[in-house]
Amino acid sequence: MISFCDQIGRSIELKELPRRIISLVPSQTELLFNLGLDEEVVGITKFCVHPQQWFKSKTRIGGTKSVKPSLIKELRPDLIIANKEENTKEQVDALRDLAPVYTSDISTLNDALIMIRQIGIITGKEPAAEKIIHTIREGFADLSPTSGHQKTRTAYLIWRNPYMSVGGDTFIHDMLTRCGFQNVFAGQTRYPETSIEELASKNTTLILLSSEPYPFREQHIAEIRQSLPQVSIELVDGEMFSWYGSRLQQAPAYFTSLLQKLAHHS
């Protein structure tokens, strides 16, 4: 018997290692793959694009906020993996009638490492999980923001019409801080709406446009620059800032490259 609490304090009990897992979270789906699982994972969401072979071959059970309970029931899961923010409480609560549900709640890098360890334990992949954790810890220990970026008043935009940014209680904020950026919305929570006028009033000097969930492109840089010609604007890989699973192994190198690029432009 495997018994423990998930990250929202719910008790989970498994009679044996799970053999039929459904993941409702893209970054945690990729983690399951990197832990060495394959046949055990029977269902994923339409947003679980990594690994590509799973995206093509695994049964898709809907979106992260629009799962299909009937399809999940047909797959007969013995473990469902969810996230407090990315999935809806009502849907997750309903799924508890079908199988034990592990729910993560992640706002910091440390939260992510705890989740990786817990999922490693409950899937019987603890050594692989510890190896991933070690790689992530080493990478972030070596990440050294330059002093100049610590004064860079930064807005990270995730949406357009309306523009939306990230508050100080988000995982993305933690990543920004580790890069040495000063989040101009650090005093707000979750994902505040904003405007060009507000970005100007906050003396923003750098705007990072994420590739997800809104797919910002070059034309959006030009659009913002018309109103804020003095502000540096950069397209960034949203997965590196917001995926809190095994992709974190690649994040420090990406952040280092981004910081070097910004330093070169300044």
C-alpha positions in Angstrom: 0.0 0.0 0.0 1.3 3.5 -1.0 -0.2 6.2 1.2 0.7 9.9 1.3 -0.7 13.5 0.9 -0.5 15.4 -2.4 0.3 19.1 -2.7 -3.2 20.3 -1.8 -3.3 18.1 1.3 -5.5 15.3 -0.1 -4.7 11.8 1.1 -3.8 9.4 -1.7 -3.9 5.6 -1.3 -2.7 3.1 -3.9 -2.8 -0.6 -3.4 0.1 -1.1 -5.8 2.2 0.8 -8.3 -0.1 2.4 -10.9 -0.3 0.7 -14.3 -2.9 2.9 -16.0 -2.1 6.6 -15.5 -3.9 9.6 -17.0 -2.1 13.0 -17.0 -4.2 16.2 -17.2 -1.1 18.4 -17.1 1.3 18.9 -20.1 4.5 19.5 -18.0 3.8 16.5 -15.8 3.1 14.4 -18.8 6.6 15.1 -20.1 7.9 14.3 -16.6 6.2 10.8 -16.7 8.0 10.2 -20.0 11.4 11.3 -18.6 10.9 9.1 -15.6 10.9 6.1 -17.9 7.2 5.4 -18.0 5.4 4.5 -21.3 2.8 1.8 -21.4 1.6 2.9 -18.0 0.4 6.2 -19.3 -2.9 5.6 -21.1 -4.4 9.1 -21.5 -3.1 12.7 -21.9 -4.7 16.1 -22.8 -4.7 17.7 -26.3 -2.1 20.2 -24.9 0.4 17.5 -23.9 2.7 18.1 -26.9 5.8 16.6 -25.3 7.0 14.0 -26.0 5.8 14.1 -29.6 5.4 10.3 -29.9 2.9 10.3 -27.0 1.1 13.3 -28.5 0.6 11.2 -31.6 -0.1 7.8 -30.0 -1.8 8.3 -26.6 -5.5 8.7 -26.1 -6.4 12.4 -25.7 -9.0 13.0 -23.0 -9.9 16.6 -23.9 -8.3 19.8 -22.7 -6.8 20.7 -19.4 -10.0 22.6 -18.4 -12.4 20.5 -20.5 -11.7 16.8 -19.8 -14.1 14.1 -20.9 -15.1 12.0 -17.9 -16.7 9.3 -20.0 -13.5 8.8 -22.0 -11.5 8.8 -18.8 -13.8 6.1 -17.4 -13.3 3.9 -20.4 -9.5 4.0 -19.9 -9.9 2.5 -16.4 -7.2 4.6 -14.7 -5.7 3.6 -11.4 -4.1 7.1 -11.0 -5.0 10.5 -12.4 -2.4 13.4 -12.2 -3.8 16.9 -12.1 -2.8 20.5 -11.1 -4.6 22.9 -8.9 -4.3 25.8 -11.4 -4.3 24.1 -14.8 -7.4 22.0 -14.1 -10.8 23.0 -12.7 -11.6 22.0 -9.1 -15.1 20.7 -10.1 -13.7 18.4 -12.8 -10.9 17.1 -10.6 -13.3 16.5 -7.7 -15.6 14.5 -10.0 -12.7 12.4 -11.2 -12.0 11.2 -7.7 -15.0 8.8 -8.1 -13.1 7.1 -10.9 -9.6 6.8 -9.5 -7.1 8.3 -6.9 -6.1 11.8 -8.1 -2.7 13.4 -7.3 -3.0 17.2 -7.5 0.1 19.4 -7.6 0.1 23.0 -6.5 3.2 24.8 -7.7 4.3 28.4 -7.2 8.1 28.0 -6.8 11.0 25.8 -8.0 11.0 24.1 -4.6 7.3 23.1 -5.1 8.2 21.7 -8.5 11.1 19.6 -7.0 8.7 18.2 -4.3 6.2 17.3 -7.0 8.9 15.5 -9.1 10.0 13.5 -6.0 6.4 12.6 -5.1 5.5 11.4 -8.5 8.7 9.4 -8.7 7.8 7.6 -5.5 4.2 6.8 -6.4 5.1 5.5 -9.9 8.1 3.5 -8.7 10.6 5.7 -10.5 12.3 7.3 -7.5 15.9 6.9 -8.7 15.0 8.6 -12.0 13.2 11.3 -10.2 16.2 12.0 -7.9 18.4 12.2 -11.0 16.2 14.8 -12.6 16.0 16.8 -9.4 19.8 16.7 -9.1 20.2 18.0 -12.6 17.7 20.8 -12.0 19.4 21.8 -8.8 22.8 21.9 -10.4 21.5 23.9 -13.3 19.9 26.6 -11.2 22.8 26.8 -8.8 25.0 27.7 -11.8 22.5 30.3 -13.1 24.1 33.7 -12.3 22.1 36.7 -13.3 24.2 39.8 -14.0 23.7 42.8 -11.7 22.3 44.9 -14.5 19.3 42.6 -14.9 18.5 42.8 -11.2 17.4 46.4 -11.9 15.5 45.6 -15.1 11.9 46.4 -14.5 10.2 43.6 -16.4 6.7 42.7 -17.5 6.1 39.2 -18.7 3.0 39.0 -20.9 1.0 35.8 -21.3 -2.1 37.2 -23.2 -3.3 39.9 -25.6 -6.7 41.6 -25.8 -6.5 42.2 -22.9 -2.8 42.1 -22.1 -2.2 39.9 -19.0 0.9 39.5 -17.0 2.0 37.5 -14.0 1.8 38.3 -10.3 4.2 37.5 -7.5 2.5 34.3 -6.4 3.1 32.5 -9.7 5.7 30.0 -10.8 6.7 32.3 -13.7 7.5 35.0 -11.2 9.8 32.7 -9.4 11.6 32.0 -12.7 11.8 35.7 -13.5 13.3 36.3 -10.0 15.9 33.6 -10.5 16.9 35.3 -13.8 17.4 38.5 -11.9 14.4 40.4 -13.4 12.3 42.7 -11.3 8.7 41.8 -12.0 6.7 45.1 -12.1 3.6 43.1 -11.1 5.2 41.3 -8.1 2.8 43.1 -5.8 -0.2 41.6 -7.5 -1.6 38.0 -7.6 -2.2 35.5 -10.3 -2.5 37.0 -13.8 -3.4 40.7 -13.7 -4.8 42.4 -16.7 -2.8 45.4 -17.8 -2.5 48.0 -20.6 0.1 49.9 -22.5 -0.6 52.9 -20.4 0.0 50.9 -17.2 3.2 49.4 -18.5 4.4 52.9 -19.2 3.3 54.2 -15.7 5.3 51.4 -14.0 8.5 52.5 -15.8 8.8 49.1 -17.5 12.1 48.8 -19.3 11.8 45.2 -20.6 8.7 43.3 -21.9 9.0 39.6 -22.3 6.3 38.2 -24.7 5.6 34.5 -24.0 5.1 31.9 -26.7 2.2 30.5 -24.7 -0.7 30.5 -23.8 -1.0 33.4 -26.3 1.4 32.8 -29.3 3.1 36.2 -29.4 5.0 36.8 -32.6 7.3 39.4 -34.2 4.3 41.6 -35.3 3.3 42.0 -31.7 6.7 43.4 -30.9 6.1 46.1 -33.5 2.6 46.7 -32.2 3.8 47.4 -28.7 6.9 49.3 -29.8 4.8 51.9 -31.5 3.5 53.0 -28.1 6.6 52.2 -26.0 9.6 52.9 -28.3 12.1 53.1 -25.4 11.3 49.6 -24.0 13.2 46.5 -24.9 10.9 43.7 -26.1 11.8 40.1 -26.5 10.0 36.9 -27.5 10.6 34.1 -25.0 9.9 30.4 -24.8 6.9 30.1 -22.5 7.6 26.4 -21.8 10.9 27.3 -20.2 9.3 29.8 -17.8 6.1 27.9 -17.0 6.6 24.1 -17.4 7.5 22.8 -13.9 8.4 19.2 -14.7 11.5 17.6 -16.2 11.8 20.5 -18.7 13.3 22.4 -15.9 16.5 20.5 -16.7 16.8 22.7 -19.8 15.6 26.0 -18.4 18.9 27.3 -16.8 20.8 27.0 -20.1 17.9 28.8 -21.9 17.8 31.5 -19.3 21.6 32.0 -19.5 21.4 32.3 -23.3 18.5 34.8 -22.9 20.4 37.0 -20.4 23.5 37.0 -22.7 21.3 38.1 -25.6 19.7 40.9 -23.6 23.1 42.0 -22.4 24.4 42.1 -26.0 21.4 44.3 -27.0 21.7 46.7 -24.1 
